[in-house]
Amino acid sequence: MALNKVEICGVETSTLPTLSHDEMKSLMARAHDGDAEARRELIQANLRLVLSVIQRFHNRGENMDDLFQVGCIGLMKGLDNFDMSLNVRLSTYCVPMIIGEIRRYLRDNNAVRVSRSMRDTAYRALRTRDQLSAGGGHEPTVAEIAREMSLPEEDVVLAMEAIQDPVSLFDPVYQNNGDAIYLVDQLKDDRVSEDDWVRDLSISHALDKLQDRERAIIRQRYFQGRTQMEVASEIGISQAQVSRLEKAALQTMRKYI
């Protein structure tokens, strides 16, 4: 399914209704009083929120129709629990609910399996974090979450990390005019320093300046570890000639290294 199509899961996105603030408040009040039709209208009017969220997950290889349906569950939870007395926009409240529902779905269907007990601990930690955040007005620390759960901090950290979504090395982290920079481009291999890379590049450049026979001698002597006698036998000249050509080749390469 392409994201630019106007139909998704049988829904014509181009015909979705748009409600005013007063209409939204009226429908919300009726829906919270048990009016099923008002609830249906609210869901229909806010499906664009789900569509905007699932676009963040389009590069995961997941079926977008499945993500849309999961996102709709998050939307319905958000609508059912929204407190109209709070000075918060409906979208501000519902979007995190939609994202959370999709992330739970992705974690539960992840190829990387996490034990049930650790997953339960992680979900308890997430609920505890939300409760502490709502009650205290600030983002709780790991220590506060662990204390509330009566668990060691290490257990909470391990559980939370275990349910994190794996990241592909080829996930784009920045894109400009179609030229993407991927995560793999940002990683450093400590086994190879920048100096090593520059040196190897200059050696390659210097080798290109040699005659074919000189280049063959240098490659066999310094890249393959062969003796002058072995090289002489290989190319059909004397050891003295190999020695002379080798020295001349090294002098030429020094000009470019």
MARBA-3410 file (N, C-alpha, C, O; in Angstrom, 1 decimal):
257
0.8,-1.2,0.0,0.0,0.0,0.0,0.9,1.2,0.0,1.8,1.4,0.8 ~ 0.6,2.2,-0.9,1.4,3.4,-1.0,0.7,4.4,-0.1,-0.5,4.5,0.0 ~ 1.5,5.2,0.6,1.0,6.2,1.5,0.3,7.4,0.8,-0.5,8.1,1.4 ~ 0.5,7.6,-0.5,-0.1,8.7,-1.2,-1.5,8.3,-1.8,-2.1,9.2,-2.4 ~ -1.9,7.1,-1.6,-3.3,6.7,-2.0,-4.3,7.3,-1.1,-4.0,7.5,0.1
-5.5,7.6,-1.6,-6.5,8.2,-0.8,-7.3,7.2,-0.1,-8.2,7.5,0.8 ~ -7.1,5.9,-0.4,-7.8,4.8,0.3,-6.9,4.0,1.1,-5.9,3.5,0.6 ~ -7.2,3.8,2.4,-6.4,2.9,3.2,-7.4,2.1,4.1,-8.2,2.8,4.8 ~ -7.3,0.8,4.2,-8.2,0.0,4.9,-9.6,0.3,4.6,-10.5,0.3,5.5 ~ -9.9,0.6,3.4,-11.3,0.9,3.0,-11.8,2.3,3.3,-12.9,2.6,3.2
-10.9,3.1,3.8,-11.3,4.5,4.2,-10.8,5.5,3.2,-9.6,5.5,2.8 ~ -11.8,6.2,2.6,-11.5,7.3,1.7,-11.0,8.5,2.5,-11.8,9.3,3.0 ~ -9.6,8.7,2.5,-9.1,9.7,3.3,-9.5,11.1,2.8,-9.5,12.1,3.6 ~ -9.7,11.3,1.5,-10.1,12.6,1.0,-11.5,13.0,1.4,-11.8,14.2,1.3 ~ -12.3,12.1,1.9,-13.6,12.5,2.3,-13.8,12.5,3.9,-14.9,12.6,4.4
-12.7,12.4,4.6,-12.8,12.4,6.0,-13.3,13.8,6.5,-12.8,14.8,6.0 ~ -14.2,13.8,7.5,-14.8,15.1,7.9,-13.7,15.9,8.8,-12.8,15.4,9.3 ~ -14.0,17.2,8.8,-13.2,18.1,9.6,-14.1,18.8,10.5,-15.1,19.5,10.1 ~ -13.8,18.7,11.8,-14.7,19.3,12.8,-14.2,20.6,13.4,-12.9,20.7,13.6 ~ -15.0,21.5,13.8,-14.6,22.7,14.5,-14.4,22.3,16.0,-14.7,21.2,16.4
-13.8,23.3,16.7,-13.5,23.0,18.1,-14.8,22.8,18.9,-14.8,21.9,19.7 ~ -15.8,23.5,18.6,-17.1,23.4,19.3,-17.7,22.1,19.0,-18.3,21.4,19.9 ~ -17.7,21.7,17.7,-18.3,20.4,17.3,-17.5,19.2,18.0,-18.1,18.3,18.4 ~ -16.2,19.4,18.1,-15.4,18.3,18.7,-15.8,18.2,20.2,-15.9,17.1,20.7 ~ -15.9,19.3,20.9,-16.3,19.3,22.3,-17.7,18.7,22.5,-17.9,17.9,23.4
-18.6,19.0,21.6,-19.9,18.5,21.7,-20.0,17.0,21.5,-20.6,16.2,22.3 ~ -19.3,16.5,20.5,-19.2,15.1,20.2,-18.5,14.3,21.4,-18.9,13.2,21.7 ~ -17.4,14.9,21.9,-16.7,14.3,23.0,-17.6,14.1,24.2,-17.5,13.1,24.9 ~ -18.3,15.1,24.5,-19.2,15.0,25.7,-20.3,13.9,25.5,-20.5,13.2,26.4 ~ -20.8,13.9,24.3,-21.8,12.8,24.0,-21.2,11.5,24.0,-21.8,10.5,24.6
-20.0,11.3,23.5,-19.3,10.0,23.4,-19.0,9.5,24.9,-19.1,8.4,25.1 ~ -18.6,10.5,25.7,-18.3,10.1,27.1,-19.5,9.7,27.9,-19.5,9.0,28.9 ~ -20.7,10.2,27.4,-21.9,9.8,28.0,-22.5,8.5,27.5,-23.6,8.1,27.8 ~ -21.8,7.9,26.5,-22.2,6.6,26.0,-22.8,6.6,24.6,-23.3,5.6,24.2 ~ -22.8,7.7,23.9,-23.4,7.9,22.6,-22.4,7.2,21.6,-21.4,7.8,21.3
-22.8,6.0,21.1,-21.9,5.3,20.2,-21.7,6.0,18.9,-20.7,6.0,18.3 ~ -22.8,6.7,18.4,-22.7,7.4,17.1,-21.8,8.6,17.2,-21.0,8.8,16.3 ~ -21.8,9.3,18.3,-20.9,10.4,18.5,-19.4,9.9,18.6,-18.5,10.5,18.0 ~ -19.2,8.8,19.2,-17.9,8.2,19.3,-17.4,7.8,17.9,-16.2,8.0,17.5 ~ -18.3,7.2,17.1,-17.9,6.9,15.7,-17.5,8.1,14.9,-16.5,8.1,14.1
-18.3,9.2,15.0,-18.0,10.4,14.3,-16.6,11.0,14.7,-15.9,11.5,13.9 ~ -16.4,10.9,16.0,-15.1,11.4,16.6,-13.9,10.6,16.0,-12.9,11.2,15.6 ~ -14.1,9.3,15.9,-13.0,8.5,15.4,-12.8,8.8,13.9,-11.6,9.0,13.5 ~ -13.9,8.9,13.1,-13.7,9.2,11.7,-13.0,10.6,11.5,-12.2,10.7,10.6 ~ -13.4,11.6,12.3,-12.9,12.9,12.2,-11.4,13.0,12.5,-10.7,14.0,12.2
-10.9,12.0,13.3,-9.5,12.1,13.7,-8.6,11.0,13.1,-7.5,10.8,13.6 ~ -9.1,10.3,12.1,-8.3,9.3,11.4,-7.0,9.9,10.8,-6.0,9.2,10.6 ~ -7.1,11.2,10.4,-5.9,11.8,9.8,-4.7,11.8,10.8,-3.5,11.7,10.4 ~ -5.0,11.8,12.1,-3.9,11.7,13.1,-3.2,10.3,13.0,-1.9,10.3,13.0 ~ -3.9,9.3,12.8,-3.4,7.9,12.6,-2.5,7.9,11.3,-1.4,7.4,11.3
-3.0,8.5,10.3,-2.3,8.4,9.0,-1.0,9.2,9.1,0.0,8.8,8.5 ~ -1.0,10.3,9.8,0.2,11.1,9.9,1.3,10.3,10.8,2.5,10.5,10.5 ~ 0.8,9.6,11.8,1.7,8.9,12.7,2.4,7.7,11.9,3.6,7.5,12.1 ~ 1.6,6.9,11.2,2.1,5.7,10.6,3.1,6.0,9.5,3.9,5.1,9.2 ~ 3.2,7.2,9.0,4.2,7.6,8.0,5.6,7.5,8.6,6.6,7.4,7.9
5.7,7.7,10.0,7.0,7.6,10.6,7.5,6.2,10.6,8.7,6.0,10.8 ~ 6.7,5.2,10.4,7.1,3.8,10.5,7.1,3.2,9.1,7.2,1.9,9.0 ~ 7.0,4.0,8.0,6.9,3.4,6.7,8.1,2.6,6.2,8.0,1.8,5.3 ~ 9.3,2.9,6.8,10.6,2.3,6.3,10.9,1.0,7.1,12.1,0.6,7.0 ~ 10.0,0.5,7.9,10.3,-0.7,8.7,9.9,-2.0,8.0,10.3,-3.1,8.5
9.3,-1.9,6.8,8.9,-3.1,6.1,7.6,-3.7,6.6,7.3,-4.8,6.3 ~ 6.9,-3.0,7.5,5.7,-3.5,8.1,4.5,-3.2,7.1,4.6,-2.3,6.3 ~ 3.5,-4.0,7.2,2.3,-3.8,6.4,1.6,-2.5,7.0,1.2,-2.5,8.1 ~ 1.4,-1.5,6.1,0.9,-0.3,6.6,-0.6,-0.3,7.0,-1.0,0.4,7.9 ~ -1.3,-1.2,6.4,-2.7,-1.4,6.8,-2.8,-1.9,8.2,-3.7,-1.5,9.0
-1.9,-2.9,8.5,-1.9,-3.4,9.9,-1.5,-2.3,10.9,-2.2,-2.2,11.9 ~ -0.5,-1.5,10.5,-0.2,-0.3,11.4,-1.3,0.6,11.6,-1.5,1.2,12.6 ~ -2.1,0.9,10.5,-3.2,1.8,10.5,-4.2,1.3,11.5,-4.8,2.1,12.3 ~ -4.5,0.0,11.5,-5.5,-0.6,12.4,-5.1,-0.5,13.8,-5.9,-0.2,14.7 ~ -3.8,-0.8,14.0,-3.2,-0.7,15.4,-3.3,0.7,15.9,-3.6,1.0,17.0
-3.0,1.7,15.0,-3.0,3.1,15.3,-4.4,3.5,15.7,-4.6,4.4,16.6 ~ -5.4,3.0,15.0,-6.8,3.3,15.3,-7.2,2.9,16.8,-8.0,3.5,17.4 ~ -6.6,1.7,17.2,-6.8,1.3,18.6,-6.3,2.4,19.6,-6.9,2.7,20.5 ~ -5.1,2.9,19.3,-4.5,3.9,20.1,-5.3,5.2,20.1,-5.5,5.8,21.1 ~ -5.9,5.5,18.9,-6.8,6.7,18.8,-8.0,6.5,19.6,-8.4,7.4,20.4
-8.6,5.3,19.6,-9.8,5.1,20.4,-9.5,5.2,21.9,-10.3,5.7,22.7 ~ -8.4,4.6,22.3,-8.0,4.7,23.7,-7.8,6.2,24.1,-8.2,6.6,25.2 ~ -7.2,7.0,23.2,-7.0,8.4,23.5,-8.3,9.1,23.6,-8.5,9.9,24.5 ~ -9.3,8.9,22.7,-10.6,9.5,22.7,-11.4,9.2,24.0,-12.0,10.0,24.6 ~ -11.3,7.9,24.4,-12.1,7.4,25.5,-11.5,8.0,26.8,-12.3,8.1,27.8
-10.2,8.3,26.9,-9.6,8.7,28.1,-9.3,10.2,28.2,-8.8,10.7,29.2 ~ -9.7,10.9,27.1,-9.3,12.4,27.1,-10.2,13.1,28.1,-11.4,13.0,28.2 ~ -9.5,14.0,28.8,-10.1,14.8,29.8,-10.3,16.2,29.3,-9.3,17.0,29.1 ~ -11.6,16.6,29.0,-11.9,17.9,28.4,-11.6,19.1,29.3,-11.5,20.2,28.8 ~ -11.5,18.8,30.6,-11.2,19.9,31.5,-9.8,20.4,31.5,-9.5,21.5,32.0
-8.9,19.6,30.9,-7.5,19.9,30.8,-7.3,20.9,29.6,-7.9,20.8,28.6 ~ -6.3,21.8,29.8,-6.0,22.7,28.7,-5.0,22.1,27.8,-3.9,22.6,27.6 ~ -5.5,21.0,27.1,-4.6,20.3,26.2,-5.4,20.0,24.9,-6.5,19.6,25.0 ~ -4.7,20.2,23.8,-5.3,19.8,22.5,-5.5,18.3,22.4,-4.7,17.5,22.9 ~ -6.6,17.9,21.7,-6.9,16.5,21.6,-5.8,15.8,20.8,-5.4,14.7,21.2
-5.2,16.5,19.8,-4.2,15.8,19.0,-2.9,15.6,19.9,-2.2,14.6,19.8 ~ -2.6,16.6,20.8,-1.5,16.5,21.6,-1.6,15.3,22.6,-0.6,14.7,22.9 ~ -2.8,15.0,23.0,-3.0,13.8,23.8,-3.1,12.5,23.1,-2.5,11.5,23.5 ~ -3.7,12.5,21.9,-3.9,11.3,21.2,-2.7,10.8,20.4,-2.5,9.5,20.3 ~ -1.9,11.7,19.9,-0.7,11.2,19.1,0.2,10.3,19.9,0.6,9.3,19.4
0.6,10.7,21.1,1.4,9.7,21.9,0.8,8.4,22.1,1.4,7.4,22.2 ~ -0.6,8.4,22.3,-1.3,7.2,22.5,-1.2,6.3,21.3,-1.0,5.1,21.4 ~ -1.3,6.9,20.1,-1.3,6.2,18.8,0.2,5.6,18.6,0.3,4.4,18.3 ~ 1.2,6.4,18.9,2.6,6.0,18.7,2.8,4.9,19.7,3.5,3.9,19.4 ~ 2.4,5.0,20.9,2.6,4.0,21.9,2.0,2.6,21.6,2.6,1.6,21.8
0.8,2.7,21.0,0.1,1.4,20.6,0.9,0.8,19.4,1.0,-0.5,19.4 ~ 1.4,1.6,18.5,2.1,1.0,17.4,3.4,0.4,17.9,3.9,-0.6,17.4 ~ 4.1,1.1,18.8,5.4,0.6,19.3,5.2,-0.7,20.0,6.0,-1.6,20.0 ~ 4.1,-0.8,20.8,3.8,-2.1,21.5,3.6,-3.2,20.5,4.1,-4.3,20.7 ~ 2.9,-2.9,19.5,2.6,-3.9,18.4,4.0,-4.3,17.8,4.2,-5.5,17.6
4.8,-3.4,17.5,6.1,-3.7,16.9,7.0,-4.5,17.8,7.7,-5.4,17.4 ~ 7.0,-4.2,19.1,7.8,-4.9,20.1,7.3,-6.3,20.2,8.1,-7.3,20.2 ~ 6.0,-6.5,20.3,5.4,-7.8,20.5,5.6,-8.7,19.2,5.5,-9.9,19.3 ~ 5.8,-8.1,18.1,5.9,-8.9,16.8,7.4,-8.8,16.3,7.6,-9.0,15.2 ~ 8.3,-8.4,17.2,9.7,-8.3,16.9,10.3,-9.6,16.7,10.0,-10.6,17.4
11.2,-9.7,15.7,12.0,-11.0,15.5,12.9,-11.2,16.7,13.3,-12.4,16.9 ~ 13.3,-10.2,17.4,14.2,-10.3,18.6,13.3,-10.6,19.7,12.6,-9.7,20.2 ~ 13.3,-11.8,20.2,12.4,-12.3,21.3,12.9,-11.9,22.7,14.1,-12.0,23.0 ~ 12.0,-11.3,23.5,12.3,-10.9,24.8,11.4,-11.8,25.8,10.3,-12.0,25.4 ~ 12.0,-12.2,26.9,11.2,-13.1,27.8,10.0,-12.4,28.3,9.9,-11.1,28.4
8.9,-13.1,28.6,7.6,-12.6,29.0,7.8,-11.8,30.3,7.2,-10.7,30.4 ~ 8.6,-12.3,31.2,8.8,-11.6,32.5,9.4,-10.3,32.3,9.1,-9.3,33.0 ~ 10.5,-10.2,31.5,11.2,-9.0,31.2,10.3,-8.0,30.5,10.3,-6.8,30.8 ~ 9.4,-8.5,29.6,8.5,-7.6,28.9,7.5,-7.0,29.8,7.1,-5.9,29.8 ~ 7.0,-7.9,30.7,6.0,-7.4,31.7,6.6,-6.4,32.6,6.0,-5.4,33.0
7.9,-6.6,33.0,8.5,-5.6,33.9,8.7,-4.2,33.1,8.5,-3.2,33.7 ~ 9.0,-4.3,31.8,9.1,-3.1,31.0,7.8,-2.4,30.9,7.8,-1.1,31.0 ~ 6.7,-3.1,30.7,5.4,-2.4,30.6,5.0,-1.8,31.9,4.4,-0.8,31.9 ~ 5.3,-2.5,33.0,5.0,-2.0,34.3,5.8,-0.7,34.5,5.2,0.3,35.1 ~ 7.0,-0.7,34.1,7.9,0.5,34.2,7.3,1.7,33.4,7.3,2.8,33.8
6.8,1.4,32.2,6.2,2.4,31.4,5.0,3.0,32.0,4.8,4.2,32.0 ~ 4.1,2.1,32.5,2.9,2.6,33.2,3.3,3.4,34.4,2.7,4.5,34.7 ~ 4.3,2.9,35.2,4.7,3.7,36.4,5.3,5.0,36.0,5.0,6.0,36.7 ~ 6.0,5.1,34.9,6.6,6.3,34.5,5.5,7.3,34.1,5.6,8.5,34.5 ~ 4.5,6.8,33.4,3.3,7.7,33.0,2.6,8.2,34.2,2.2,9.4,34.3
2.4,7.3,35.2,1.7,7.7,36.4,2.5,8.8,37.2,1.9,9.8,37.7 ~ 3.8,8.6,37.4,4.6,9.5,38.1,4.7,10.8,37.4,4.7,11.9,38.0 ~ 4.7,10.8,36.0,4.8,12.0,35.2,3.5,12.8,35.4,3.6,14.0,35.5 ~ 2.4,12.1,35.4,1.1,12.8,35.5,0.9,13.4,36.9,0.4,14.5,37.0 ~ 1.4,12.7,37.9,1.2,13.1,39.3,2.2,14.2,39.7,1.9,15.0,40.5
3.5,14.1,39.2,4.5,15.0,39.6,4.8,16.1,38.7,5.5,17.1,39.1 ~ 4.3,16.1,37.5,4.5,17.2,36.6,5.8,17.3,36.0,6.2,18.3,35.4 ~ 6.6,16.2,36.1,8.0,16.2,35.5,8.3,14.7,35.1,7.7,13.8,35.5 ~ 9.3,14.6,34.2,9.7,13.2,33.7,10.4,12.5,34.9,11.5,13.0,35.3 ~ 9.9,11.4,35.4,10.6,10.7,36.5,11.9,10.1,36.1,12.1,9.7,34.9
12.8,10.0,37.0,14.1,9.3,36.8,13.9,7.8,36.9,12.9,7.3,37.4 ~ 15.0,7.1,36.5,14.9,5.7,36.6,14.9,5.3,38.1,14.2,4.3,38.5 ~ 15.6,6.0,38.9,15.6,5.7,40.4,14.2,5.8,40.9,13.8,5.0,41.8 ~ 13.5,6.9,40.5,12.1,7.1,41.0,11.2,6.0,40.6,10.4,5.5,41.3 ~ 11.3,5.6,39.3,10.5,4.5,38.8,10.8,3.2,39.5,9.9,2.4,39.9
12.1,2.9,39.7,12.5,1.6,40.4,12.0,1.6,41.8,11.6,0.6,42.3 ~ 12.1,2.8,42.5,11.6,2.9,43.9,10.1,2.6,44.0,9.7,1.9,44.9 ~ 9.4,3.2,43.0,7.9,3.0,43.0,7.6,1.5,42.8,6.6,1.1,43.3 ~ 8.4,0.8,42.0,8.1,-0.6,41.6,8.7,-1.5,42.6,8.5,-2.7,42.5 ~ 9.5,-1.0,43.6,10.3,-1.8,44.5,11.2,-2.8,43.8,11.3,-4.0,44.2
11.9,-2.3,42.8,12.8,-3.1,42.1,14.2,-2.4,42.0,14.3,-1.2,42.1 ~ 15.3,-3.2,41.8,16.6,-2.6,41.6,16.6,-1.7,40.3,15.9,-2.1,39.4 ~ 17.4,-0.7,40.3,17.4,0.2,39.1,17.9,-0.6,37.9,17.5,-0.4,36.8 ~ 18.9,-1.5,38.2,19.4,-2.3,37.0,18.4,-3.1,36.3,18.4,-3.2,35.1 ~ 17.4,-3.7,37.1,16.4,-4.5,36.5,15.5,-3.6,35.6,15.1,-4.1,34.5
15.2,-2.4,36.1,14.3,-1.5,35.3,15.0,-1.1,34.0,14.4,-1.1,32.9 ~ 16.3,-0.8,34.1,17.0,-0.4,32.9,17.1,-1.5,31.9,16.9,-1.3,30.7 ~ 17.5,-2.7,32.3,17.6,-3.8,31.4,16.3,-4.1,30.7,16.2,-4.4,29.5 ~ 15.2,-4.1,31.5,13.9,-4.4,30.9,13.5,-3.3,29.9,12.9,-3.6,28.8 ~ 13.7,-2.0,30.2,13.4,-1.0,29.3,14.2,-1.0,28.0,13.7,-0.8,26.9
15.5,-1.4,28.1,16.3,-1.5,27.0,16.0,-2.7,26.1,16.1,-2.7,24.9 ~ 15.5,-3.8,26.8,15.1,-5.0,26.0,14.0,-4.8,25.1,13.9,-5.5,24.1 ~ 13.1,-3.9,25.3,11.9,-3.7,24.5,12.1,-2.6,23.5,11.2,-2.3,22.7 ~ 13.3,-2.0,23.4,13.6,-1.0,22.4,13.6,-1.6,21.1,14.1,-2.7,20.9 ~ 13.1,-0.9,20.1,13.1,-1.4,18.7,14.5,-1.4,18.2,15.2,-0.5,18.3
14.8,-2.6,17.5,16.2,-2.6,16.9,16.2,-1.6,15.7,15.2,-1.4,15.1 ~ 17.4,-1.1,15.5,17.6,0.0,14.5,18.4,-0.6,13.4,19.5,-1.2,13.6 ~ 18.0,-0.4,12.1,18.8,-0.9,11.0,20.0,0.1,10.8,19.8,1.3,10.9 ~ 21.1,-0.4,10.4,22.3,0.4,10.1,22.0,1.3,8.9,22.7,2.2,8.6 ~ 21.0,0.9,8.1,20.7,1.6,6.9,19.4,2.4,7.0,18.8,2.8,6.0
19.0,2.7,8.3,17.9,3.7,8.5,18.5,5.1,8.2,19.5,5.4,8.8 ~ 17.8,5.9,7.4,18.2,7.2,7.2,18.1,8.1,8.5,17.1,8.1,9.1 ~ 19.1,8.9,8.8,19.1,9.8,9.9,18.9,11.2,9.5,18.6,12.1,10.3 ~ 19.2,11.5,8.2,19.1,12.8,7.6,18.9,12.7,6.1,19.5,11.8,5.5 ~ 18.1,13.6,5.6,17.9,13.5,4.1,17.7,14.9,3.6,17.0,15.7,4.2
18.5,15.2,2.5,18.4,16.6,2.0,18.5,16.4,0.4,19.4,15.9,-0.1 ~ 17.4,16.9,-0.2,17.3,16.8,-1.7,17.5,15.4,-2.2,18.2,15.2,-3.2 ~ 17.0,14.4,-1.5,17.1,13.1,-2.0,18.4,12.3,-1.6,18.5,11.1,-1.8 ~ 19.4,13.0,-1.0,20.6,12.4,-0.6,20.5,12.1,0.9,20.6,13.0,1.7 ~ 20.4,10.8,1.1,20.2,10.4,2.5,21.5,10.0,3.2,22.5,9.5,2.6
21.6,10.4,4.5,22.7,9.9,5.3,22.2,8.9,6.2,21.2,9.1,7.0 ~ 22.9,7.7,6.2,22.4,6.5,7.0,23.1,6.4,8.3,24.2,7.0,8.5 ~ 22.6,5.6,9.2,23.2,5.4,10.5,24.6,4.8,10.4,25.5,5.2,11.1 ~ 24.8,3.9,9.4,26.1,3.3,9.2,27.1,4.4,8.9,28.3,4.2,9.2 ~ 26.7,5.5,8.2,27.7,6.5,7.9,28.2,7.3,9.1,29.2,7.9,9.0
27.4,7.2,10.2,27.8,7.9,11.4,28.6,7.1,12.4,29.1,7.6,13.4 ~ 28.9,5.8,12.1,29.6,4.9,13.0,31.1,5.0,12.7,31.5,5.1,11.6 ~ 31.8,4.9,13.8,33.3,4.9,13.7,33.9,3.6,14.0,33.4,2.9,15.0 ~ 34.8,3.1,13.2,35.5,1.8,13.5,36.8,2.2,14.2,37.8,2.7,13.5 ~ 36.9,2.0,15.5,38.1,2.3,16.3,39.3,1.5,15.9,40.5,1.8,16.2
39.1,0.4,15.1,40.2,-0.4,14.7,41.0,0.3,13.6,42.2,0.0,13.4 ~ 40.4,1.2,12.9,41.1,1.9,11.8,41.0,3.4,12.1,39.9,3.9,12.1 ~ 42.1,4.0,12.2,42.1,5.5,12.5,42.1,6.2,11.2,42.3,5.7,10.1 ~ 41.9,7.5,11.3,41.9,8.4,10.1,43.3,8.4,9.5,43.4,8.5,8.3 ~ 44.3,8.4,10.3,45.7,8.3,9.8,45.9,7.1,8.9,46.6,7.2,7.9
45.4,6.0,9.4,45.5,4.7,8.6,44.9,4.9,7.3,45.4,4.4,6.2 ~ 43.7,5.4,7.3,42.9,5.6,6.0,43.7,6.5,5.0,43.8,6.2,3.8 ~ 44.2,7.6,5.6,45.0,8.6,4.7,46.2,7.9,4.2,46.6,8.1,3.0 ~ 46.9,7.1,5.0,48.1,6.5,4.6,47.8,5.5,3.5,48.6,5.4,2.5 ~ 46.8,4.7,3.7,46.5,3.7,2.7,46.1,4.3,1.4,46.4,3.8,0.3
45.4,5.4,1.5,45.0,6.1,0.2,46.3,6.7,-0.5,46.4,6.6,-1.7 ~ 47.2,7.2,0.3,48.5,7.8,-0.4,49.3,6.6,-1.0,49.9,6.8,-2.0 ~ 49.3,5.5,-0.3,50.1,4.3,-0.8,49.5,3.9,-2.1,50.2,3.6,-3.1 ~ 48.2,3.8,-2.2,47.5,3.4,-3.4,47.8,4.4,-4.5,48.0,4.0,-5.7 ~ 47.8,5.6,-4.2,48.1,6.7,-5.2,49.5,6.5,-5.7,49.8,6.7,-6.9
50.4,6.3,-4.8,51.8,6.1,-5.2,52.1,4.9,-6.0,52.9,4.9,-7.0 ~ 51.4,3.8,-5.7,51.5,2.6,-6.6,51.1,2.8,-8.0,51.6,2.3,-8.9 ~ 50.1,3.7,-8.2,49.6,4.0,-9.5,50.6,4.7,-10.4,50.5,4.7,-11.6 ~ 51.6,5.3,-9.7,52.7,6.0,-10.4,53.8,5.1,-10.9,54.7,5.6,-11.6 ~ 53.8,3.9,-10.5,54.9,2.9,-10.9,54.6,2.3,-12.2,53.5,2.2,-12.7
55.7,1.8,-12.8,55.5,1.0,-14.0,55.0,-0.4,-13.6,55.0,-0.8,-12.4 ~ 54.4,-1.1,-14.6,53.7,-2.4,-14.3,54.6,-3.4,-13.5,54.2,-4.0,-12.6 ~ 55.9,-3.5,-14.0,56.8,-4.5,-13.4,57.2,-4.0,-12.0,57.3,-4.9,-11.1 ~ 57.4,-2.7,-11.8,57.8,-2.2,-10.5,56.6,-2.4,-9.5,56.8,-2.8,-8.4 ~ 55.4,-2.2,-10.0,54.2,-2.3,-9.1,54.0,-3.8,-8.7,53.7,-4.0,-7.6
54.3,-4.7,-9.7,54.2,-6.1,-9.3,55.2,-6.5,-8.3,54.9,-7.3,-7.4 ~ 56.4,-6.0,-8.4,57.4,-6.3,-7.4,57.0,-5.8,-6.0,57.1,-6.6,-5.0 ~ 56.6,-4.6,-5.9,56.2,-4.0,-4.6,55.1,-4.8,-4.0,55.0,-5.1,-2.8 ~ 54.1,-5.1,-4.8,52.9,-5.9,-4.3,53.3,-7.2,-3.8,52.9,-7.6,-2.7 ~ 54.2,-7.9,-4.5,54.6,-9.3,-4.1,55.5,-9.2,-2.8,55.4,-10.0,-1.9
56.4,-8.2,-2.8,57.3,-8.0,-1.7,56.6,-7.6,-0.4,56.9,-8.1,0.7 ~ 55.8,-6.5,-0.5,55.3,-5.9,0.7,53.8,-6.2,1.0,53.4,-6.0,2.2 ~ 53.1,-6.7,0.1,51.7,-7.1,0.4,51.5,-8.6,0.5,50.6,-9.1,1.2 ~ 52.4,-9.3,-0.2,52.2,-10.8,-0.2,53.4,-11.4,0.6,53.3,-12.6,0.9 ~ 54.4,-10.7,1.0,55.5,-11.2,1.9,56.4,-12.1,1.2,57.0,-13.0,1.9
56.6,-12.0,-0.1,57.5,-12.9,-0.8,58.9,-12.4,-0.8,59.2,-11.1,-0.7 ~ 59.9,-13.3,-0.9,61.3,-12.9,-0.9,61.7,-12.4,-2.3,61.0,-12.6,-3.3 ~ 62.9,-11.7,-2.4,63.4,-11.3,-3.7,63.7,-12.5,-4.6,63.4,-12.4,-5.8 ~ 64.1,-13.6,-4.1,64.4,-14.7,-4.9,63.1,-15.3,-5.5,63.0,-15.7,-6.7 ~ 62.0,-15.3,-4.7,60.7,-15.8,-5.2,60.2,-14.9,-6.2,59.7,-15.4,-7.2
60.3,-13.6,-6.0,59.8,-12.6,-7.0,60.6,-12.8,-8.3,60.1,-12.7,-9.4 ~ 62.0,-12.9,-8.2,62.8,-13.1,-9.4,62.4,-14.3,-10.2,62.4,-14.2,-11.4 ~ 62.2,-15.4,-9.5,61.8,-16.6,-10.2,60.4,-16.4,-10.8,60.2,-17.0,-11.9 ~ 59.5,-15.7,-10.2,58.2,-15.5,-10.7,58.1,-14.7,-12.0,57.4,-15.0,-12.9 ~ 59.0,-13.6,-12.1,58.9,-12.7,-13.2,60.0,-13.0,-14.2,60.1,-12.3,-15.3
61.0,-13.9,-13.9,62.0,-14.3,-14.8,63.2,-13.4,-15.0,63.7,-13.2,-16.1 ~ 63.6,-12.7,-13.9,64.8,-11.9,-13.9,65.7,-12.3,-12.7,65.3,-13.1,-11.9 ~ 66.8,-11.7,-12.6,67.7,-12.0,-11.5,67.3,-11.3,-10.2,66.6,-10.3,-10.2 ~ 67.9,-11.8,-9.1,67.6,-11.2,-7.8,68.1,-9.8,-7.8,67.5,-8.9,-7.2 ~ 69.3,-9.6,-8.4,69.9,-8.2,-8.4,69.0,-7.2,-9.1,68.9,-6.1,-8.7
68.4,-7.7,-10.2,67.5,-6.8,-10.9,66.3,-6.5,-10.1,65.8,-5.3,-10.1 ~ 65.8,-7.5,-9.4,64.6,-7.3,-8.5,65.0,-6.2,-7.4,64.2,-5.3,-7.2 ~ 66.2,-6.4,-6.8,66.6,-5.5,-5.8,66.7,-4.1,-6.3,66.3,-3.1,-5.7 ~ 67.3,-3.9,-7.5,67.4,-2.6,-8.1,66.1,-1.9,-8.4,65.9,-0.8,-8.1 ~ 65.2,-2.7,-9.0,63.9,-2.2,-9.4,63.1,-1.9,-8.1,62.3,-0.9,-8.1
63.2,-2.7,-7.1,62.5,-2.4,-5.8,62.9,-1.1,-5.2,62.1,-0.3,-4.8 ~ 64.2,-0.9,-5.2,64.7,0.4,-4.6,64.3,1.6,-5.4,63.9,2.6,-4.8 ~ 64.3,1.5,-6.7,63.8,2.6,-7.6,62.4,2.8,-7.4,61.9,4.0,-7.3 ~ 61.6,1.7,-7.2,60.2,1.9,-7.0,59.9,2.6,-5.7,59.0,3.4,-5.6 ~ 60.6,2.2,-4.6,60.4,2.8,-3.3,60.7,4.3,-3.4,60.0,5.1,-2.7
61.8,4.7,-4.1,62.2,6.1,-4.2,61.1,6.9,-4.9,60.8,8.0,-4.5 ~ 60.5,6.3,-5.9,59.4,7.0,-6.6,58.2,7.1,-5.7,57.6,8.2,-5.7 ~ 57.9,6.1,-5.0,56.7,6.2,-4.1,56.8,7.2,-3.0,55.8,7.8,-2.6 ~ 58.1,7.4,-2.5,58.3,8.4,-1.4,57.9,9.8,-1.9,57.6,10.6,-1.0 ~ 57.9,10.0,-3.1,57.6,11.4,-3.6,56.1,11.7,-3.4,55.6,12.8,-3.4
55.3,10.6,-3.4,53.8,10.7,-3.3,53.2,10.4,-1.9,52.0,10.5,-1.8 ~ 54.1,9.9,-1.0,53.6,9.5,0.3,54.0,10.6,1.3,53.7,10.4,2.5
END
